[in-house]
Amino acid sequence: MKLKIFSKTASASLLLGLSIHAQAKDPRPNILIILADDLGYSDIGCYGGEINTPNLDRLAKNGLRFTRFYNAGRSCPTRASLLTGLYPHQAGIGRMTFDNHLPGYRGTMTHDGVTIAEVLKEAGYQTGMIGKWHVAETPLRSDQRQWLAHQVQYNEFAPKDNYPTHRGFQDFYGTIYGVVNYFDPFSLVCGEEPVPTVPDDYYSTIALSDSASAYIRRYAKSDKPFFMYLSYHAPHWPLHALPEDIKKYEDIYKVGWEAIRQQRYERIKKSGLLGKGDFLSSRQFSDLWEENPSQEWDARAMAVHAAMVDRMDQGIGKVIDMLEKTGELDNTLIFFMSDNGCSNENCQMFSEGENDRPAEMRNGEKIIYPKNKEVLPGPQNVYAAIGPKWANVANTPFRFWKARAYEGGICTPMIIHWPKGNKQKKGSATTLMGHVIDLMATCLDVSGAIYPSEYNKHKIIPFRGISLQPILKTGTREGHHELCFEHFNERALIDASGWKIVKGSNAKEWELYNLNEDRTEMHNLAGKYPEKVAGMEKRYLAWEEKTMVVPRPK
């Protein structure tokens, strides 16, 4: 055996070499976007909720919360906006993932914009996505029921050129469709290849969290930074959760809707998150829990919802732990938010066997949609949702829910955690407005990536967002002059001064609110300030013309 003898000079040279190698790692931050699905504004602990979310609470305690961060009102439009920095109609998904043959309503994310992944990949980032895609057209087939039940062979769930791997993501594990069986998801893909079967103990939220952790472990070995988009299914219906998670909450919601809503409000009020004074909006229902004949079912439904959020938080904890173990946490810019407010959907609204809603399981067992609350939710053969009353609670203190242009539909909890880049007081909150279109601009800002005017022979629409990084650095920024919203004729414009006009899909007149003084939209001032309404409406209609909202489907 030959011994190696090092001189002091050789040792110094070796140490210098190691130092040079260590310095060779790209100093730009990793970027991790975590998106929940149909999460209520006050579901998580750091926004007033009773659900156990210690990992998200930790991010908030050491990061920055937003109280006025906005989405596009529904899953697929928000995702298209988030990924491209465009308003959803500009990105091709003004409504759902069906082609209405109009520019703003193609039902798939078009190539008129680039994704964050495409831009960052060109800039030298590793790029990976885990979870729900839902920005590709949902095909309809003659054997749809059998297809959704895994009973016929399948190769692709949408045209593959609209898969994540063709939109800038080097790695992908997740589903192409929107609604999934958490225990046996349809449209599950690894890369571009279908995953035909899953283990007996499979649960979507665990699989996505474990996959994200594995990606981070691999990415951390490279000198290149990474961009990861972790898009959970939870807590979107169907109400599917693990028994041990449900057990934690089986008694909590037996006190009823109003008691839980009041408890959440008191916690929000005590925290000062939304300011002082009284700001709990009026309930969207008049039913009394004491007179509710289905208390057992309703308490169970919300317990399952809570269990789904709890398990998601556990998974986020795994991801944080992996970032710590690999030494990447301090220089990873983490965003956490929801794609829209909690959903008011209930079993009466479902049509099984259509679109992405299966009628039976893989083994042929019929799936129960308990329209009369005849079976309890939780297991995979039951497809249920919490309904409007609990949705109103989940979105405390706001009115309404998913797909509406009121705050309960379009305002999301938003946490930014970035130890190296956040200069604000840990655990603080900002009232500055932000929107999912700002994520593209922020990623460009922190990475130094260049936004293209042309990509893959397509002329690219300029992004609409504004970087959030100045808020992290100085606590302020020159923000949006206005933010606009449209989804199935739900319309709104929020001015930089805090005034908001909103018109429901069936409403004849605009409503006007001063969000600085009336954060929860309790006092309609349209009759008092008709000229302000007229001026804001004019600006809104100009926005519709500019962003491909019109022509709209009939």
MARTORVEX-21047 format. One line per 8 residues: number of its first residue (from 1); their letters; for each residue x, y, z of C-alpha. Coordinates in Angstrom, 3 decimals. Example, Ala and Ser with C-alpha at 12.3 -4.5 7.8 and 13.67 -1.06 7.14 Angstrom:
2
1	AS	12.300,-4.500,7.800  13.670,-1.060,7.140
end
This chain:
554
1	MKLKIFSK	0.000,0.000,0.000  1.476,3.342,-1.060  1.119,6.188,1.445  0.278,9.689,0.257  2.289,12.388,2.013  1.059,15.987,1.786  3.259,18.999,2.368  1.876,22.183,3.930
9	TASASLLL	1.910,23.730,0.458  0.007,20.808,-1.034  -2.516,20.924,1.801  -3.015,24.647,1.252  -3.506,24.062,-2.459  -6.085,21.378,-1.751  -8.011,23.638,0.621  -7.889,26.436,-1.952
17	GLSIHAQA	-9.235,24.059,-4.552  -12.101,23.048,-2.281  -12.857,26.714,-1.590  -12.925,27.536,-5.294  -15.233,24.580,-5.896  -17.560,25.715,-3.102  -17.658,29.207,-4.557  -18.559,27.780,-7.949
25	KDPRPNIL	-22.128,27.062,-6.819  -24.504,29.491,-8.463  -25.465,32.017,-5.748  -28.908,32.737,-7.146  -31.790,31.564,-4.945  -33.742,28.387,-5.428  -37.437,29.123,-5.965  -40.241,26.954,-4.584
33	IILADDLG	-43.892,27.735,-5.272  -46.325,25.721,-3.127  -49.965,25.917,-4.200  -52.910,24.575,-2.219  -56.222,23.854,-3.943  -59.473,25.425,-2.665  -57.925,26.355,0.691  -59.981,28.826,2.732
41	YSDIGCYG	-58.529,32.202,3.720  -58.530,31.293,7.430  -57.981,27.533,7.222  -54.346,27.553,8.358  -53.223,28.502,11.847  -51.264,31.650,10.989  -54.405,33.088,9.337  -56.715,32.287,12.250
49	GEINTPNL	-57.627,28.659,11.667  -57.999,25.854,14.207  -56.400,23.308,11.843  -52.975,22.133,13.001  -50.465,23.610,10.527  -47.171,24.012,12.446  -45.001,23.945,9.328  -46.860,26.686,7.499
57	DRLAKNGL	-47.011,28.603,10.767  -43.229,28.266,10.980  -42.810,29.726,7.489  -45.058,32.633,8.484  -43.259,33.160,11.816  -39.947,33.478,9.994  -41.283,35.098,6.844  -43.840,37.595,5.572
65	RFTRFYNA	-47.627,37.237,5.235  -49.787,39.133,2.764  -53.311,40.182,3.698  -54.271,41.375,0.185  -52.898,38.815,-2.216  -55.142,37.880,-5.121  -55.785,34.979,-7.464  -57.939,34.539,-10.564
73	GRSCPTRA	-60.917,33.022,-8.751  -60.661,29.415,-9.888  -58.156,26.612,-10.275  -57.195,26.514,-13.951  -57.290,30.294,-14.634  -55.169,30.953,-11.544  -52.636,28.291,-12.519  -52.322,29.701,-16.015
81	SLLTGLYP	-51.813,33.192,-14.582  -49.327,32.041,-11.968  -47.192,30.166,-14.483  -47.143,32.868,-17.177  -47.463,36.229,-15.419  -50.421,36.979,-17.709  -54.086,37.451,-16.964  -55.829,34.078,-17.506
89	HQAGIGRM	-57.563,35.045,-20.746  -54.216,36.105,-22.248  -52.879,32.678,-21.299  -55.836,30.937,-23.015  -57.854,29.827,-19.969  -60.510,32.453,-19.293  -62.913,29.765,-18.099  -62.297,26.002,-17.871
97	TFDNHLPG	-60.213,23.448,-19.753  -62.620,23.143,-22.694  -62.071,24.889,-26.008  -64.642,27.595,-26.739  -62.755,28.511,-29.942  -62.192,32.091,-28.875  -58.752,33.627,-28.207  -59.179,33.973,-24.446
105	YRGTMTHD	-61.012,30.671,-24.018  -58.962,27.924,-25.697  -59.154,25.654,-22.666  -55.407,25.086,-22.605  -52.442,27.257,-21.728  -51.455,28.686,-25.099  -47.979,29.497,-26.424  -48.654,33.240,-26.488
113	GVTIAEVL	-46.893,33.319,-23.121  -43.922,31.546,-21.602  -43.932,29.764,-18.263  -41.671,30.568,-15.335  -40.104,27.150,-15.912  -39.322,27.928,-19.553  -37.660,31.224,-18.673  -35.675,29.881,-15.709
121	KEAGYQTG	-34.585,26.772,-17.581  -33.094,29.023,-20.258  -31.370,30.933,-17.437  -29.654,27.797,-16.121  -32.092,26.611,-13.456  -33.066,23.009,-12.836  -36.854,22.807,-13.162  -39.308,20.359,-11.641
129	MIGKWHVA	-43.027,20.144,-11.001  -45.021,17.916,-8.696  -48.815,17.709,-8.485  -51.863,19.073,-10.247  -51.335,20.569,-13.730  -54.911,21.404,-14.880  -53.939,23.825,-17.654  -54.333,21.409,-20.571
137	ETPLRSDQ	-57.583,20.724,-22.400  -59.759,18.019,-20.871  -60.688,15.636,-23.708  -64.119,14.008,-23.773  -64.416,10.430,-25.040  -67.205,8.048,-25.912  -65.902,5.671,-23.208  -65.418,8.430,-20.627
145	RQWLAHQV	-66.835,6.471,-17.688  -64.588,3.470,-18.315  -61.609,5.714,-18.975  -62.013,7.595,-15.691  -62.257,4.242,-13.866  -58.888,3.019,-15.276  -60.799,0.311,-17.185  -59.493,1.117,-20.672
153	QYNEFAPK	-55.924,1.650,-21.815  -54.632,5.176,-22.053  -51.474,6.776,-23.372  -52.109,10.480,-22.951  -54.637,12.534,-20.984  -54.278,15.644,-23.145  -52.051,16.444,-26.124  -48.534,15.820,-24.823
161	DNYPTHRG	-47.229,19.094,-26.190  -49.312,20.669,-23.393  -47.741,18.538,-20.651  -45.397,20.191,-18.110  -42.394,18.535,-19.758  -43.140,20.561,-22.904  -43.574,23.801,-20.949  -40.154,24.092,-19.356
169	FQDFYGTI	-40.212,21.431,-16.638  -37.428,18.868,-16.859  -39.136,16.674,-14.259  -42.805,16.058,-13.589  -44.773,13.757,-11.332  -48.468,14.468,-10.918  -51.866,14.582,-12.588  -52.945,16.282,-15.787
177	YGVVNYFD	-56.615,16.549,-14.766  -58.165,18.615,-11.985  -60.293,16.253,-9.830  -58.613,13.149,-8.414  -59.279,10.145,-6.248  -56.616,10.752,-3.590  -56.105,7.007,-3.118  -55.961,6.087,-6.819
185	PFSLVCGE	-55.674,9.221,-8.982  -56.671,9.299,-12.622  -54.312,10.970,-15.151  -51.228,10.304,-12.997  -48.040,10.789,-14.998  -44.296,10.495,-14.404  -42.540,12.636,-16.989  -44.799,11.930,-19.940
193	EPVPTVPD	-45.604,8.301,-19.180  -48.852,7.233,-17.493  -48.547,5.584,-14.083  -50.920,2.620,-14.557  -51.136,1.454,-10.943  -50.296,2.754,-7.467  -49.572,0.865,-4.214  -52.446,-0.150,-1.957
201	DYYSTIAL	-51.368,2.382,0.682  -51.093,5.262,-1.799  -52.313,8.729,-0.791  -51.782,11.641,-3.154  -50.608,14.244,-0.656  -47.951,11.923,0.766  -46.751,10.880,-2.694  -46.417,14.486,-3.841
209	SDSASAYI	-44.557,15.537,-0.691  -42.174,12.592,-0.898  -41.535,13.279,-4.586  -40.784,16.940,-3.884  -38.332,15.940,-1.168  -36.614,13.501,-3.535  -36.321,16.172,-6.232  -34.742,18.584,-3.750
217	RRYAKSDK	-32.223,15.953,-2.620  -31.169,15.446,-6.227  -31.196,19.118,-7.208  -29.091,20.089,-4.193  -26.202,17.973,-5.517  -25.886,20.281,-8.517  -24.132,23.645,-8.649  -27.238,25.016,-10.385
225	PFFMYLSY	-30.188,26.495,-8.472  -33.617,24.934,-8.902  -37.167,26.068,-9.562  -39.880,23.798,-8.213  -43.652,24.092,-8.489  -45.383,21.923,-5.868  -49.087,21.923,-6.644  -51.124,19.949,-4.106
233	HAPHWPLH	-54.604,18.563,-4.798  -55.618,19.215,-1.182  -58.087,20.196,0.082  -60.128,20.149,-3.170  -63.059,17.718,-3.136  -63.604,14.748,-3.000  -63.248,14.657,0.764  -60.643,11.905,1.018
241	ALPEDIKK	-58.393,11.612,4.064  -56.512,9.069,6.136  -58.401,7.745,9.189  -55.642,8.798,11.616  -55.832,12.385,10.329  -59.640,12.499,10.492  -59.563,11.241,14.084  -57.744,14.417,15.212
249	YEDIYKVG	-60.743,16.526,14.196  -63.725,14.210,14.727  -65.073,16.237,17.673  -63.926,19.763,16.827  -66.666,20.676,14.353  -69.580,19.297,16.328  -70.111,22.800,17.742  -71.303,23.935,14.324
257	WEAIRQQR	-70.757,26.524,11.626  -71.303,29.733,13.523  -69.185,28.770,16.544  -66.155,27.876,14.405  -66.586,31.007,12.305  -66.719,33.197,15.404  -63.643,31.493,16.884  -61.680,32.114,13.699
265	YERIKKSG	-62.766,35.734,13.595  -61.686,36.310,17.208  -58.246,34.861,16.498  -57.820,37.004,13.380  -58.976,40.063,15.291  -56.620,39.371,18.198  -53.668,38.902,15.821  -54.284,42.282,14.156
273	LLGKGDFL	-53.833,40.670,10.751  -56.732,42.605,9.213  -56.588,45.670,11.435  -58.802,46.886,14.245  -62.532,47.394,14.587  -65.334,45.019,13.629  -64.903,43.369,10.240  -66.737,40.039,10.309
281	SSRQFSDL	-68.991,39.993,7.269  -72.579,38.799,7.408  -73.115,35.067,7.007  -74.040,33.655,3.599  -76.616,31.392,5.269  -79.332,31.713,7.900  -79.524,28.070,8.999  -78.942,27.369,12.667
289	WEENPSQE	-76.692,24.472,13.625  -79.061,23.525,16.424  -81.795,22.918,13.833  -79.529,21.042,11.414  -80.803,17.461,10.937  -77.464,16.291,9.476  -75.063,17.494,12.160  -73.095,14.243,12.201
297	WDARAMAV	-72.476,14.330,8.446  -71.597,18.026,8.339  -69.206,17.811,11.297  -67.531,14.834,9.659  -67.232,16.635,6.314  -65.363,19.555,7.840  -63.223,17.169,9.874  -62.122,15.476,6.646
305	HAAMVDRM	-61.395,18.876,5.073  -59.245,19.734,8.087  -57.494,16.367,7.906  -56.576,17.019,4.279  -55.058,20.394,5.173  -53.250,18.842,8.141  -51.689,16.133,5.957  -50.614,18.734,3.403
313	DQGIGKVI	-48.881,20.670,6.176  -47.143,17.480,7.302  -45.879,17.055,3.741  -44.658,20.646,3.589  -42.764,19.867,6.788  -40.937,17.056,4.959  -40.014,19.468,2.178  -38.700,22.061,4.654
321	DMLEKTGE	-36.700,19.352,6.443  -35.083,18.299,3.174  -34.177,21.893,2.361  -32.534,22.118,5.791  -30.684,18.812,5.468  -29.247,19.841,2.107  -28.293,23.306,3.315  -30.657,24.997,0.857
329	LDNTLIFF	-33.322,26.492,3.115  -31.758,29.900,3.745  -31.351,30.606,0.041  -34.670,29.194,-1.134  -37.428,31.671,-1.934  -40.654,29.926,-0.887  -44.131,31.089,-1.842  -47.213,29.471,-0.326
337	MSDNGCSN	-50.755,30.339,-1.432  -54.101,28.933,-2.589  -55.490,28.946,-6.116  -58.785,30.467,-4.916  -61.048,30.647,-1.900  -62.666,27.580,-0.385  -65.295,25.997,-2.622  -69.033,26.010,-2.001
345	ENCQMFSE	-69.551,22.926,-4.160  -71.742,20.178,-2.753  -72.914,16.738,-3.808  -76.022,18.096,-5.500  -73.794,19.925,-8.001  -71.892,16.829,-9.182  -72.602,14.767,-12.299  -70.705,11.532,-11.937
353	GENDRPAE	-69.125,9.916,-14.982  -68.541,13.236,-16.756  -65.439,15.307,-17.491  -63.030,14.336,-14.690  -65.635,12.914,-12.288  -65.618,9.093,-12.195  -68.710,6.972,-11.611  -66.910,3.912,-10.289
361	MRNGEKII	-63.553,2.755,-8.962  -60.946,0.637,-10.717  -62.492,-2.596,-9.399  -65.937,-1.648,-10.695  -67.344,-0.611,-7.308  -69.776,2.260,-7.720  -68.684,5.597,-6.294  -71.256,7.163,-3.983
369	YPKNKEVL	-72.128,10.830,-4.435  -74.135,11.302,-1.227  -76.688,13.822,-2.442  -78.802,13.152,0.644  -75.818,12.773,3.008  -76.584,9.076,3.348  -72.950,7.989,3.879  -70.116,9.712,5.703
377	PGPQNVYA	-67.246,11.223,3.672  -63.615,10.180,3.964  -63.075,6.843,2.161  -62.242,6.644,-1.529  -65.608,5.244,-2.631  -67.387,8.422,-1.424  -67.183,11.684,-3.393  -68.393,14.553,-1.230
385	AIGPKWAN	-67.662,18.225,-0.557  -68.187,20.542,2.409  -70.790,22.804,0.744  -71.485,26.554,1.064  -71.931,26.850,4.839  -68.546,25.419,5.741  -67.002,27.254,2.772  -68.273,30.504,4.263
393	VANTPFRF	-66.580,29.484,7.519  -63.331,28.491,5.767  -63.170,31.928,4.127  -63.722,33.831,7.412  -63.998,36.813,7.647  -64.940,37.316,3.986  -68.112,36.787,1.980  -68.606,34.144,-0.687
401	WKARAYEG	-66.192,31.600,-2.124  -64.415,30.113,-5.127  -65.436,31.463,-8.562  -66.939,34.651,-7.111  -65.256,38.054,-7.509  -65.786,38.980,-3.853  -62.862,38.694,-1.420  -63.858,35.193,-0.327
409	GICTPMII	-63.259,33.983,-3.865  -60.223,35.931,-5.032  -58.152,36.688,-1.907  -55.678,34.017,-0.834  -53.461,33.493,2.187  -49.905,34.144,0.983  -46.628,33.479,2.789  -43.152,34.332,1.529
417	HWPKGNKQ	-40.161,32.767,3.289  -36.606,33.618,2.196  -34.094,34.083,5.030  -31.363,35.487,2.768  -33.622,37.852,0.866  -36.333,39.000,3.278  -35.264,42.130,5.169  -38.617,42.660,6.880
425	KKGSATTL	-39.288,41.816,10.494  -39.836,38.076,10.894  -43.470,37.178,11.318  -44.749,40.505,10.043  -47.582,41.080,7.590  -48.046,43.522,4.729  -51.227,45.163,3.483  -49.702,45.890,0.063
433	MGHVIDLM	-51.613,44.335,-2.830  -50.179,41.472,-4.832  -51.456,39.043,-7.451  -50.390,35.666,-8.843  -49.271,37.472,-12.021  -46.487,38.947,-9.847  -44.723,35.605,-9.415  -43.231,35.654,-12.932
441	ATCLDVSG	-41.887,39.180,-12.387  -40.455,38.212,-8.993  -38.740,35.112,-10.385  -37.205,37.188,-13.171  -36.042,39.774,-10.644  -34.310,37.420,-8.214  -32.814,35.155,-10.900  -31.719,37.751,-13.436
449	AIYPSEYN	-33.464,35.735,-16.153  -34.494,37.481,-19.370  -38.125,37.474,-20.465  -38.246,36.757,-24.213  -40.193,38.619,-26.875  -40.205,35.409,-28.924  -39.988,31.772,-27.823  -40.089,28.645,-29.986
457	KHKIIPFR	-41.169,30.795,-32.963  -44.109,32.258,-31.014  -44.424,35.974,-30.360  -44.744,36.360,-26.609  -47.184,38.693,-24.827  -45.397,40.915,-22.261  -46.008,39.754,-18.683  -48.357,41.859,-16.547
465	GISLQPIL	-46.956,41.403,-13.048  -44.665,43.517,-10.874  -41.863,42.039,-8.758  -42.568,41.481,-5.068  -38.875,41.664,-4.164  -38.977,45.396,-3.260  -41.524,44.553,-0.551  -39.069,42.049,0.916
473	KTGTREGH	-36.208,44.546,0.737  -37.829,47.826,1.761  -41.374,47.025,2.856  -42.885,48.958,-0.041  -43.046,49.055,-3.829  -44.734,50.909,-6.651  -47.573,48.475,-7.158  -50.385,47.924,-9.623
481	HELCFEHF	-52.467,50.898,-10.685  -55.335,48.433,-10.700  -56.069,44.707,-10.607  -58.938,43.266,-12.636  -60.898,40.022,-12.484  -63.334,38.199,-14.775  -64.548,34.605,-14.611  -67.900,33.436,-16.011
489	NERALIDA	-69.053,37.086,-15.948  -68.030,37.620,-12.322  -66.229,40.965,-12.605  -64.171,43.233,-10.379  -61.603,46.017,-10.431  -59.509,46.975,-7.402  -57.854,50.365,-7.583  -54.447,51.062,-6.019
497	SGWKIVKG	-56.197,53.451,-3.620  -58.241,50.565,-2.198  -61.568,51.162,-3.948  -63.214,48.120,-5.496  -66.104,47.656,-7.882  -67.623,44.192,-8.191  -70.521,42.779,-10.178  -71.833,39.235,-9.765
505	SNAKEWEL	-72.581,37.169,-12.866  -76.336,37.746,-12.539  -76.188,41.276,-11.130  -77.389,44.323,-13.076  -75.458,46.958,-11.135  -71.919,47.389,-9.887  -71.241,47.465,-6.149  -68.568,49.752,-4.685
513	YNLNEDRT	-66.462,49.157,-1.570  -63.635,50.994,0.147  -61.408,48.094,1.169  -59.225,50.328,3.313  -62.159,50.981,5.642  -64.383,48.023,4.776  -62.096,45.074,4.154  -64.907,42.529,4.113
521	EMHNLAGK	-67.272,44.343,1.717  -70.143,45.048,4.089  -71.045,48.596,2.978  -71.940,49.130,-0.681  -71.218,52.787,-1.522  -72.247,52.712,-5.192  -75.291,54.895,-4.580  -73.191,57.470,-2.762
529	YPEKVAGM	-70.406,57.703,-5.364  -71.945,57.010,-8.806  -69.243,58.999,-10.614  -66.512,56.865,-9.074  -68.332,53.725,-10.167  -68.681,55.053,-13.721  -65.000,55.946,-13.943  -63.859,52.587,-12.608
537	EKRYLAWE	-66.273,50.743,-14.911  -64.742,52.545,-17.889  -61.291,51.394,-16.840  -62.561,47.866,-16.301  -64.095,47.663,-19.778  -60.839,48.935,-21.300  -59.031,46.129,-19.457  -61.438,43.561,-20.927
545	EKTMVVPR	-60.523,44.727,-24.431  -56.783,44.615,-23.739  -56.630,41.201,-22.104  -58.772,39.053,-24.448  -61.783,38.831,-22.123  -63.842,39.806,-25.145  -65.137,38.309,-27.300  -66.494,36.021,-24.592
553	PK	-68.482,32.783,-25.047  -72.254,33.130,-25.143
end
